Structure formats: C-alpha cells, structure tokens
Amino acid sequence: MIKFGPSGLCMQFAESGKKHTVEAGEWLKELGLNCFEYSFGRGVMIKSQTAEEIGKVFAENGIEISVHAPYFINLATQEEEKAVNNHRYIFDSLKALRAFGGNRCVFHPGSPLKSARNEAVNVMLKRFEKVLKIKNDEGFGDMLLCPETMGKIAQLGDLDEVIELCNLGDENIVPCIDFGHLNAREKGLYFSKDDYKRTIDRLLEGVGESKTDRMHVHFSKIQYSMGGEVRHLTFADTVYGPEFQPLMEVFAEYKLNPYIVCESAGTQTADALAMKKYYESL
C-alpha cells in the first residue's frame, strides 16, 4: 500500500496548539495521512519508553513510523574509531525504531572527504557489508535499511552508488530515492513523466521489482547551486522544482507502493497531503 506523510512536525501542527510528537498520531489520521518520519539528525536521544508510547498511539491511528539515522554518519571514513561510532549510530537508530514499532531506517551514505571518489565508494561498500552482518547477528534482520540519494555533488549517494549499496545481498536493503536531491545534483533533472520514468526504469533494472516497489521516497523542492543542494523549499516555490504531479502519475502507471515522506520546509504535512490527494485523483 502506498503511503504518504511528513518528516517531522510542521508549522501547522504547532499553530494548532499541539506540542508533542505523541499528539501527531491522531492529528495525521484526521488529515488522511498514514506515515511519519522521525529524524535523529543530531543523534539518537529518545528514551525507549517515550518511543514506545509514541509508537502505540501511532499504531492505534494507522500511522507507520520510519526513522532517519543521524546525518553525520559517514560509511566512507578511513578512521576505524569513527567507523565504530557510525555502526553505533545506525544500531541506536534501529533500537529506537523497534521501540516505535516501525521497520524503515534511512541513512546518509557519507562523503569521500580527502579520498578519491572510487576509493571512498569501495570503503563505503565494505563498511556497509559489516553493518549488514552485525544487523543480522543483533536480531535486526527483518528491518529495512534505506541508503539515501544525496543532494550535494561532493557527497556519496548518487543513484548508481545507492543501487550498489542495495545490491549487497540483503533483501531488506531498499533505496531511499530523494527526488529533490537528485534534481539538485543535476541542477534540474525532473520536468516530465519521462524524466521520472528514467529513474524508475533504472531502479527496476538495478535493484529489481520488489525493492523498487517497496522503496522509500523523500520529496521536496530544493534550491540548488553549482555544488548541488542549498536548502529545502515549499511546494509554493516556482523557480527550482521538481514538481510532484508527474511522479505521482508514474507511480500510478507503474502500480508501485512506495513509502513517501515529504520534506518541505515547514509545510511538509500540507504538501504530503497535496501529493496524496493528487495521486488518489488519478
């Protein structure tokens, strides 16, 4: 089943007089949305009891929770101490995800820093293989890890690199395709259905039908410069794009069931609902 929801709490949520994430379960259900992404961008700092309380309310309201692991994960690091820390950030995220009752964890692949890109990709793949082994050994084998396509050209995480990560032999590694990020990397990539179809066809070829059908999606309009992503915008922007309507048409035509998270700047809930309503109108 295709799902739509926001990343984090929006301005509208605060303006409605609500303050706490636990209140968002019923609120999102009333709006007609059915998923929510909880971000650990600066670190996993939630208590298990709090996560369980939030997860219980969200489950009662039919809202599936995913998490975003800390933004500073870098699987391409050459330093062993930092690599160990990266593993901890991922598994702390998975523990919190289990307390929420969810099963999708998004993460950033990393950055080459001072290494050559091909060397950094090889390090990233080797470190991720180790993560997968620990994941299964520690009892998280049923959970999905979702490597994300990134918006800055210097970062690891172009479409082909994410496909490589998803092909390391684990059926529960599915791509997180951030169409705003890919659009920013290419300084304008998506304008028509055919533009989106090229990405979906590449995924079908690269990771197969099952992983493409279950893929995680991030969507927002994003300002970009020569280096790629600058900042997230709202659907009201008319300069940078991309537009969501052709993508919804492709999802309907291909009969895919992605988990779609809107990351607009402050209007993510309203914009997620706009995508859902358009999809349902097709």
N, C-alpha and C positions, 0 to 999 in steps of 0.2 A: 504494500500500500504506500503510495506516495505521501510524503509528509511535508508540512510547511510550519515554520516557526522562526522566532528571533534568536539572535545571540545576545544574551544578557537582557537587562531591564532597560526599557526605553523611557524617553521623556514623558510619554503619555501615561505610563504606569505611575510615575511619581506625581504627575499632575492630578491623577485620580485619587490621590491621598494615600496610596499604598507605599510601603517602605521595604518589606522583606520578601525575599525570593519565594518563601513558602506560600505567600499570597498570590503568586503568579499562576499557580496551577488552575484554580477555578477561573481566574480572570482570562487566561488564554483559551480555556474551553468555551467560555461565554462568547469570545470573539470568533470562534470557529477554527482555531489553530490546534495543532496536535504534536508539536515537538518544540524543544527548547535546548539551547546550548549554554552550558555553564563554563565560563572561562577561568582557568587557573593561570592567566597570563603572567602574573608576577610571583607565582609559587602556589603550591597546594597547601592552603591554610584553613581548610574547613574541617571541623570535627566530625567524626563518624556519626555521632548521634544526630547532629544537625542535618547531615546529608540524608540520613535515614528518614528523618521527619519530613524533609522536602520531598524525597522520593515517594513516600507513602501518599502524600497529598496529590502529587502529580499523577501517580498511577491511578488514584481514585477518579481523576478527571480525564484520563486517557491521554496524558501528555508524556511523550517519551523524552528522556533526558540524555543528551550526549555531553561530553566534556572536551575542552581544549586544553591540552597539556601546556606547561609553561613555555612562553615564547622563546626563552633563551636556550632551549635545547639545541645542541649542535652535534649531530652524529658524525660530522667530518673532523672533529677535533683530533689533533695529533697527541694531545696530552692525556695520559691514562687516568689521572685523577679526575679530570673534567669528564672523561668518558664514563667513569663510575657514577659521577653525580648525575649525568644525563640519564643513565639507567634508573637511578633513584627517582628522578622527576617523573619518568614515564610510569613506573610502578606505583608511586604515590598517587598518580592520577587514576590508574586502574583500580586501586583500592577504594578511592573516593567514588569512582564510577560504579563500582559494585554496591557501595552503600546507597547510592542514588537509585539503584535498580536498573541502570542503563547498560548499554553494551557497545557504545561507539566512542573512541578516543582519537581525536585529531591531534597531529603534532607537526611542527616545522622540521624539515629535514636538516637544515643547518646552512653553513656558509664555508666557502673554501678558505677564508682569511688570507694567509700568505701563500697557500699551496696552489699549484696548478689545478685547474678545474677537474681534469680527468683523474688526477691523483686523489683529489678530495672525494670524488664520486666513489672511487674504489674503497677508500676508508669508510665512507658512509655505509656502503653496502655490507662491508664486513662487520661493522659495529651493529648494524640492524639485524644481521643474522644472529648475533649473540643475544640481542634483545628478544628475538623470537624464541630462542632456546630457553631463556630464563622465563619468558611469558608462559610457555607450556609447562615448564618444571614447577612454576609457582602457582599453577592452577588457574591461570587466566586464558587458557587456550580457546575458550568459547567467545572471547571478546574480540571486537573488531578494532584494529589499529588502522588509522586513516592518514597516510602521509599527504601533506597538502601542497598543491602547486602555489608557488610564491610570486610576489609582485615586483620585487626588485631584481634587476638583471644579474646583479652580483651574487644573489643568493642561490643556493641549490634548490631545486624544485621546479624545473621546467617540466613540461608534460612528459617527455621521454624519461626523465630521471624518476618521476613518480611512478611511471609504468615499470621501470626496473625494480624499484622497491616493492611493488605489488607482485612481482614475479619470483619472489624468493622462496616459493614452495609452501606457503601457508595460505589456505583458502580464506582465512579470516583477516587478510590484509586487503583492504579495498581503498580505491583512490578517493581523496578529498579534492574535488576539482573546484577551485575558486575562479570563476569566470571573470570576475573583476580583476583579479591578479593577472591572469593570462592576458587579458585585454591591455592591462597597464604595461606588462613586459614587452608587448609588441607595439605599444603606442597606438592602439586601435586595431582590434582583431575581429570583433564581432559586430556585424551590421545586419545580416540577413539569416534566414534559416539555414542556408547552405554553409555559412560560416560556422554556425554551431554544429551542423551535421559533420563537418570535417573532424571536429574534436571528438564527437561521439563515435564516429566510424573508427578513428584512431584508437580509442579505448576498446571498442569491440574487438579490433584486431590485436591490440596489445595485451589486454588482460582478460578478455573473454566476456561472454554474455552475462554470466552470473555476477561477476564483480562489477560490471558496468550497470547492471540492473540495481544493485544494492549500493551504488556509490553515494558518498557524502558530497553535498554541494554547498559551497558558500557563494552568495551572490550579493553584490552591491555595485554601485557606480563608484569609480575611483579616479581621482585626479592623478595624472602621471607627468613625468618629465623625461629627459633623456636617459636617466637611470632606472626608470620604471615607476613603481608606486610612490605617491606622495602622501595622499590621505583619502580616507573614505568620505563619500558624499551621500546625498539622499536621492531618491528617485525624481525629485524635482529638478535636479541638475539637467541642463540641456546641452552641455559642452562635451563632457568626457565619455559618458556611456559606461558599460554597454546597456542596451535595452533588454528587458526581460521577456517581452512578448514572443519573439521568435524562438527563444529557448523553450518556453512552455509549449509552444506548438510542436517542437521537435520531440520533447518528452512524451507528448500525447501521441504523436505519429509513431514513435518507436515503442510505445507502450512500456516505458521504463518506470521504475518505482524508487527514485532516489529520495534521500533524506535532505530536504532543502532548508538551509539556515540563511536568513537574511542578516547582513552585517552593515546595513545603512547606519549613518552617523546620527543616532538619536531617534530616528523614525523607523527602526528595524521591525517593530511589530506591525505598524500600519503597512509598511512596504511588503512584508511577508504575506499579509492578508491580501494585498493587491495581486500578488503572484497567484495565490490560491484561487481567488475569485476568477481571474482570467483563465487559469487552467481549467476550472470547472465549467467555464462558459464554452469551451471548445467542443 
